[in-house]
Amino acid sequence: MTAEGQRRIRVLRAFAYSLDGVRLIAVAAGEEVSLRAGAAAGLVAEGYAEAVVADPSPRQQPARRRPPVRDPA
């Protein structure tokens, strides 16, 4: 599974899913998880989750102000 094939979601209602047909993974409300794009889209459509918008890249974030330098004298 590639990163392009995944979507990040925030869980609204608890659910469980299986990655390999054997292990069952439970997810609690409020958690953020990354799932296959199709599975994530289905959970959003069914109201179990909401899509998480990716954070902007560091170049798009506003510059942080540095505190003024105090003169020790």
N, C-alpha and C positions, 0 to 999 in steps of 0.2 A: 504494500500500500504506500503510495507516494504522498508527500505533503500536499500536492495539488488536489488529490482525491479526498482530502479531509476537510471538515468544517468544524469550527469551534462553536459550541452551544452552551447556554446557561439553562440548567434544569429548573422547570417550574413545578413539575409533579414527579415524584420518585418513580423510577422504572428499573428494569434489569435487562441486560442484553448479553449475548454470547459472541465472543470473538472467533472462536474456532469450533463451535458446536459442542464443546465439552465444558469449558469454564464459564460460569455464570457470574456476571459482574453487576452489582447493584449500585445505583447512583441515587443519591439523596437530593432533595430539593435544595436549590441554592448553589450546587456544585457547578463547575465549568468543566466540560470534557470535550475531547476532540474525537469525532467519529467519522466514518466514511460519509462522503457527501450525500449519498442517497438516504442512508439511515438518518442522518441529521435532518435532512429536509422533511422526511416523514414524521419525525418527532415534533418538529416545528409545526407542520400542518395539522397534526393531531392535538396540539396544545400542550404537549409534554415539555416543551423547551422553547427558548427564544434564541435567535442567532446572536452571536457575539461579534460586534464590529471590530475588525483588526485595529490595533493601535497605530497611529500614524508613525511613519519612519522618523528617526531622530532629526533628519533634515527638515521635516515639516513642522516640528514642534517649535514653539517660540523659544527664543534664547532666554536662559535664566539670568536674572540679575545677580551679580555678586555683591555681597555686603561691602560697604565702604571699608577701606583699609585705615585703621587707626594709627596715628603717629604716636609711637611710644614715648616721645619726649614731652 
